[in-house]
C-alpha cells in the first residue's frame, strides 16, 4: 500500500492519553518514500493506531488482493480514500521469473 498524508506543516493527529500509552506498531515493511508519502505491506489491526497518528488521506492498494475487512472498515471510518490499482507484476520486464532460475535445482 502507498499512503499519502496531510501536507508538510499541517498538524497530524495528536495521540490521546490511551493511545499514547499503547504500544505503536507500524505495518510490516513500513517506510517513508518522501515527505507526506509512506509505503507498507497490508496493515494489520495492531498497526491502525500507528497509522491514525499519520493523518492518512489516501491509501493506494497496488496488489490484486484486498486488505482485511476490518482494515477497510477502519479506512472508511477514518475518512481515508482507498484506491485499488491491482498491479499484477512486480518484477522489471527484463528480469526473468525466479522460477526459471530454480528449474535446475
N, C-alpha and C positions, 0 to 999 in steps of 0.2 A: 504494500500500500504506500502511496505517497500522500502526505498530509500538508496542507497549507494552513498557516495560522494568520492571526491579525498582523498587519504591517508592523515593521520595526518601529519602536517608540510608542506603540499602542499598548496599554496595560493589559496583561493577561489576567486570568482568574487568580484571585488570592485564595490560598487554602483556608478552609475553616479549621477550627481547633481540632475537630475529629479527623479531618483529612490530613492535617499537619502531623498528627500523632501516628497516622497509618504509615506502614512501610510502602514507599512508592516503588513500583516495579515497572520499568519500561517494557514495551513489547519486544519480542525477540528481534534481533538484527536492527534495533533502533539506532538511528544516527541522523545528524543534520547534514543536509545536502548543500544548502546555502541559507542565508538569513530568511526566516519565515517558511522554509520548506524542509520537511523531515521525511524519512523513509523508514519502513519497518515491515516485518512479516505480519501476518494476521495477528491483531491483538487478542489477548485472552481477557476474561473477566477481571483478573487481578491487575491488568495493565490500565484499566479505564481511569483510575484515579490519577495516574501519571498523565494520561492524555488530556484529562479535564484541565489540568494546570496550563496546558499549552494554548487553550482557547481556540481549538480547531474550527476552521471554517469549511474545509473541503477534504474529503478522502477520495483518492483515485485508486480504484482496485485494478491492478494490472493483470491479475490472474483470471483464468476462466472460472475458478472456484469462487464461491461467495464466502464472506466471513460468517461466523456463527450467528444464529438468530439473535442471541442476547446482545451481541456487539452491534448488529444492525439496528436493533431497537434502541440501544444506547445512543448511537449516532443520531437517530431521529429525535429522541428526547432532548438531545443537546443542540439541535438545530444544525447539525453538520450535514452538508450536502455530500452525497455519495454518488460517484460516477463509476460504473463498471465498464472497463475497456476490454477485458477478456483477451489479452495478448496470449497467443498460443506458444510462441517460440522465444526462448531467452538467449539462445546462442547466436553468435555472429554468423551470417550466411556462409562465410568462407571456412568455418570451422566444422570439421566432420563430427558427426554424432559420436558420443563416447562409446556407444555400443559397437561401432566399427573398430575402435581401438581394443576393445575387450574380446573380440571374436576369437582370438587365438590363445586366450588364457585358459 
